Amino acid sequence: MTRIPSHGRPWPALAAELEAAKEGDYAWRRGRVPLYVYWLNEELARVQQEAYRIYWSENALGMRAFPSLKRLEDEVIAMSLDLLGAPAGAGATFTSGGSESIFLALRAARVRAAREQGISEPNIVIPQSAHLTFNRAADFQQIAVRRIPTGANRLADVAGMAAAIDANTIALVASAPNYPFGLVDPIAEIAALASARGLWMHVDACVGGFLAPWAKRLGEPVPDWDFSVPGVCSISADLHKYGMAAKGASLLLMRDDSWRALHRFESRAWERGPYAGYATTGTRPGGAIAAAWATMNFLGEDGYLDCARRILRARDVMVEGIAGIPGLEVLRPAGMCIFVWRATDKAIEHNALAAALDRRGWLVSRQQEPDGFHLALNPVHDEVAEDYVADVGAAVREVRGTANEDLRGQAVGQTY
């Protein structure tokens, strides 16, 4: 189809065509996709869809017109600040995703540094494992990025970051967890360094923000990382990841609500009058806010704990099962929801192995450094963890001693 049809078509025909279009997609509802989708069950999906439908047309740009939507957003923010140990007077901005949350965090740091220190050529210091979204957001805002190699433990090198700071540094970054390995950086140490140097400290918890608190309650050894750590200025946390909400929902949380003004845009440079907003977008879908509110209330603490329990159980089954297959290893420690495994036997060629898993219906997410296979688990993987281990074993037996170039260089994993 290359142009709008002359006459409209009935919905049943369109629905059938849309369903048919998806026939070649990977079966994400059956856990065959290790990224992109955060899925619990059809019941939660219906709650999200109905909540979104109720606010289908409302535009969060106009909160005065839709005070009910503002109340929902305020409650989502309040619940999230409470979960992440925010002090009184903290605040947050509801965004479209982790990329926007990170963009706004860097904007706040840049504006503060320009106003208070006159810095016009800013840079940020971040671990090599930090998400590439920081480079993208920095590129848009003329901020130089200094990536510091991680240590042997694949965590941020605090001493290396300290050595890279100069008079134009405006912020330090840490991850909770980082996306390549699922590990939480030494955030207390980095925050202390930021405080000592008078720098903004941002924690990227787009992945872990709505999982780490529950995993910790279940006994997972998660180090302190949120606003309970002195010196943490802002946190990005995605509701549409382990907050289990519908897509288009993230938060940039600030220790001090007044700091949100640092990323506020306001102008009167047209005939219409004043225009102001805290997000990078104008129109914002009210449905995303309503769906996030409904999800948090539908799941409750017990529901989130159950999601975390399923993820941790799936991880344990997969990690131990894969580690038990001759010729394979899992990089240790495994993260709470992310881990990487690889072949140590040279007779097991990674491209051939990836192709064999693909033939069995598993979308393969390749890690490049080191070469391996990357999984970011969600609750549905608890139902297929043993199947995955069995198929990995079968794929290893199939390809041992063979080679396949079909998937060379594949590196799927950009999720913000």
N, C-alpha and C positions, 0 to 999 in steps of 0.2 A: 504494500500500500504506500503510495507516494503522494497522495493528495486527499483532502477531505472528501468523503463520498457525496454524491449528489443528493442522495436520500438516506435518511437515518435507518438504522437496522434495529430490530427488536432485541431487548436485553437477553432473553434466553439464548439467542444465537451468539451474542457477544460473550456471554458467560462461558458457553461451551468452547468457544475459540480460545478464550483465556486459559481455561483448564487444559485444553489440548496443547497450548504453547508451553506449559510447564512440564510436559511429559518427559522431556530430556534432562530436567534439573535433578540434582542430587536429592535424596530423600531425607531432608533435614528433620522432618518430624520423627523419623526413625533413627536419629542420631548419627547420620552418615556425614555430617558437616562439622568440622572441628573449629569453626569460627563463623562470624557474621550473624548467627542466629542464637538467641537465648530463649530456650523453649522449656516450658514445664508441661502443659497439657492443654487440651481443647477447652476445658472449663475456664481456665484463666484467660485464654485467648478470647472467649466469648465475652467475658467481663470487660476486657479492654476494648473490644469492638463496640459493645453497646455503650460504654462510657464515651468513647470517641464519637459515636453517632449522635449522642445527645447534644454534644457541643461541636457538631460537624461544621457549622457555618460561622460560629463565633470567632472573632479575630482578637487575639490577645494584645494587639497593638492598641485597641480601644478599651482599656479596662474601666473607664468611666461609663461606657455603654453597657459593660457586662460585669457588674460588681460581683456577681456570683463566681465568675471565673477568677477574679482577683482573690476571692476568699479561698478557692481551691488551691491556687498557686501559693498563697501565703501558708496554707497548712502543709503542703508538700515541703516547702522550704523549712518550716519550723520542725517538722518531724525529722528531716535530714540533718539539720543543725544539731538537734538533740542526739541523734545517733552517732554523730562524729565528734562529740565532746566539745562543741562550740561554747564559748563563754557568753554571758549576757552582752547584748549589744552587737552580736554578730549578724551577718546578713548574707544573702545569696541572690544570684541572678539565674533564672530558668533559661536554658539555652537549647539549641537544636541538636547538640551532640558534643562529644569531647573536643573536637577541633575548635568549635566556637568558644567553649569554655577556656581552652588553653590560649586562644587568640586574645580573649579579654583579659586573662591573667597577665600576659605579657604587655598588653596595652596599659594596664594599671601600673605595672612596674616601670614602664617607660615614661609615662606621664609624671609619676612621682619623682623619678630621678631627674627629669628635665626641670621640674618646678623647684625642687629642693636643692639640687646640686648643679644645675645647669649643664647636665650631660647631654651632648648632642650627637655623639657617636657611640651609642650604647652597645654592650655585649652581655650575653648571658653565659654562664658556665654550667654545663650539664654532663651527666654520665654518657658514655658511648651507648649505653643500653636504653636511653630515653627515647620516647617515640619520635619518629620523624616529623610528626605534626609540629613539634617545636621549631624545626627548621622552616617549615612552611609558614607558620605564623610569624616567625622572625623575618622571613624574606619579605612578607607583605609590609612589615613595619620598619624596615631598614635597621634591624638589630643583628649584629654579628653573633654567631654561635660558636662557642668553644666546647667541643666534645672531648671529654677526658676518658682515656681507656679505663675499663673496669679492671678490678683486681682479679687474682686467680680464683676468687670465690664468685666472680661474675657480678659483684656488687660495686656500687659507686666507690671510687677511690677518693676519700675525703682529703687526704694530703695532696693528691694531684689536683683536685679542684681548688684547694687553697692556693696552690702555687700559680694557678692560672688567673686568679683575680687581679684586676688592676683598677686604676682610678675610674675607668669607664664601665666597669661591671655594674649591672643594675639588679641582677637576680641570680639565685641558685635554684636548681631543680633536682628533685628526687622522685622516685616512683614507688607506688605501693599497690601492686607490684609492677615491675618492668614487664613489658610485653614479650621480649624475646625468651625469657627464662621463668617468668612468674615469681621472681624474688623481690622481697621488700628491701629497699636500700637502707643504710644506716641513717635514718631520717633525724634522729635526735642529734647526732654528731653534725650533720649538715646544717640543721637548723641553728645549732649553737654557733657554728662558723658564720652563718648569715647574720645572726644577731651581733656577733663581735665585730663584723665588718660593716654593719648598717645596711644590709642588703635585703631585698625582698626574697622570701623563701616560698616556693610553690611546690606542692606535692601533687603529682599526677596520680590520682586514684580513680581514673576513668574505669579501670578494670576492677579494682578492689574496694572501691568506696562503699558499695552495698553488699559486699561479700565478707570482707575481712572482719567486721565487727561480729558477725554471726559465727564465722569459722573460729574466731578466738573464744567465743563462749562455749564452743564445742571442744575446746582443748587444743586447737591448732596453735603451734608456737609462733604467733604473729607478734613481731616487735611493735612497740608504740610508734604511731605514725600520724595520728590525726591532730586535732586542735588541743589535745591533752599535752602535746609536745610544745614547750615554749619556743617561740621563734617562727612557727609555721604561720604564714600570712594568709595563704589561700590554698584551696583544694579543688581540683576538678574531679567530679564523680558522675558517672553515667547512670541515670535511671533506666535507660533502655539496654543496659547490659545486665549486671546482677541485681539491679533494682527490679528486674523482670518486667518493666513497663514497655509500652509500645514505642516504636522508634520515633525519634525526634524529641528526645527528652534527656537532658543533662543539666548539671548544676555547676556554677562557679560559686563556691562558698568562701566568704571572707571573714577573718577574725573580727574585723571592725566594719560594721555596715556603712560607715561614712566613706570607707575606701572604695565603695562601688562607684562613687562620683568620679573616680579616676578613669573609669572606662565608659563614662556617660558621654553621649554625643548630644549637643544642643546647638541650635542655630535659628536665626531669624532672617536668613539671607534670601528669602523669597517673599512674594506678595501675601502668602497665606497666613503668615504669623509664626509663632514659635513652634518648633518641632524638636522633640527630645526622646531619647531612648537609651537603654542600657545594653541592649543586644546589638549584634551586627546586622540583624534582619529588621525589616519593618513589620510586615504582616507576620504574625506567629499563629500557628494553628491551635485554637482552643482545645481541640480534641486531644492533642498530645498531653496537655496539662490535666484534663479530666481523666484520661486513661491512666496517667501516673498516680493521681489521687486515688482512683478506684483500685488500682493494683495494690498500693500500700495498705489500704484499708481492708481489702479482700484477703490478702495473705496474712497480715498481722505478724507479730513476732514469731509465733509458732510456725507460720508458713515459710518465713524467711529462714528460720532454723532448719526446717525440713529441706529446703532447697540446698542450703549449705551442706547438710548431712549427705544428701545424695551426691553432690559434687565431690566431696572428700572421699566418699566410698568408691565412686567410679575411679577417681585418681588412684586410690590404693590398689584396686583390682588391676587396673591397667599397668601401673608401674611395676608391681610385683610380677604380673604375668609376663610382660615384655622382658623384664630383666631375667626371667627364668628361661627364655628361649636362647639356645646356644648361638653365639655369634652376635648378639645384640646387647646394648647397654642403655640405661636411662641416666641422663645427666643428673647428678645429685648435688644439692637437695632438689627434689621436685617442688614446684610451687604449689600453692593451695588449689589452684585451678588450671595452671599451665605447666606443662613439662615438655621436655625434648628427649627423643630417643634416636639412636643411630646404630648402624652396623659396625662392629669392630673386626669382623671377619672379612678380609679382602675378597673372599669368594662371593660375598653378598654385595652386589652392585646397587647403589641407592636408586638410580634411575629405573632399573629393572624392577626393583622392589616397589617403587612408587607406582609404576604401571600395573603391577600385579594387584596392588591394593585398589587402584582405580577400577580395574576390571571387576572387582568384588563389590563395587558400589560405594567405596569410601573416597570422599574428596580428600586429596592429599595437600597438606600445608607444609611446604619445605622450609627448613631453617638453613641459612647459608653459612653462618659463622657460629659454631662449627656446622658442617653439613649434617643434616639430620631431618627429623620429622617433628613437627610442632603441633601440639594439641592444646586448645583452650576449651575446657570442658564446661558443659552446662547441665542442668538436672536430668535431661533426657538421656545423657550418656550413662547414667546409672543402670538403665534398662538394657544397654547394649555393650557394656564394658567387657563381658566375657566373650561376646561374639567378636569384638574387635581383636582381642588377644588371640582368639582362635584363627581369625583370618590373617593376622600378622604371621603367626606360625606357619600357616599354609602357604602364604606368599613367600616366606623365606625358603621353605622346602622347594617351592616351584622354581625360584630364580637362582638358587645357589649355583655359582659358576657361570651364569649367563650375563649378558649386558643388554641394555636398552637405552637408546638416546632420546626417546620420545618426550620425556619430561625434564630434560636437562635445563637447569637454570630456573625452574619454576620456584617462585618464592612468594606464596600467597600469605597475606597476613596484615594488610593495612585496614584497620577496622574503625578508626575514629572518624 
